Amino acid sequence: MKFKVLASGSKGNCTVIISDEAKIIIDMGISYQTLKKSLEEDSLSLNDFTGILITHCHKDHTNGLASLVKHTKLKVYIPIKMYDSLKELISRDDCIFIEDNFKINDLKIELIHTSHDAPASVGYIIENNNKSLVYVTDTGYINRKYLNKMTEKDCYIIESNHDEKMLMDGPYPRFLKERVISDKGHLSNTTTAKYLQKIIGDNTKRIVLAHLSETNNTEELAYNTTKDLLNDKDIEVLVAKQHESTAIIEV
């Protein structure tokens, strides 16, 4: 199993997961043409893709969804309670409504129910051939039930949205600062690092810090906060970018 983060941040999010029998897109917050071009750089074709997962309805995760479905006829895998928030973009016929555990070909997927100001928001635990990847962004906290399920995975793509001091000293109005730090908001660098301290294991090889705020964070702050709390463990830490894709990375 491999992955590529095409875009990550408040202006658009999109990641692809690739296995022997499936190619899926997680979130479609970028344009159809941007997605197509980025995939072609790695000799990937949308004709070979299997489906689309959407974490929640906010525009930075769905801006290009209607266009992608129109061009490809790919099915969108979502919890049924999320559909009303997406019905202006896609029809019921475009959807496959999922339970907490489901499969897409050789990918075994379990939902992580996140805490965000969007209906039925989710993250994922994805398993394939004894490899496991966690994908969680856009959440104010992670429920202990899901932390237990997320323990000792091979790879984590996880939100590290803001530095708390930058946020509180920064230009956001008070109501927006309160939204970001609320239980329905976003994970700070420190909160994410403390979660990772609890859940990484001997199998963990890589962490990708995602959904960084361009206003209230820096790549250096996010990276150093997590690295410092990992106590020199031999785990690669990467920072996903808004305007630059990662390479295709093996889980």
PyMOL commands that set and color helices and strands:
alter all, ss='L'
color gray80, all
select helices_A, chain A and resi 32-40+46-48+59-62+65-72+80-85+92-94+144-149+164-169+174-181+189-199+219-229
alter helices_A, ss='H'
color red, helices_A
select strands_A, chain A and resi 2-7+14-18+23-26+51-53+76-78+95-97+101-104+107-113+122-128+131-136+155-159+206-210+236-239+249-250
alter strands_A, ss='S'
color yellow, strands_A
deselect
rebuild
show_as cartoon
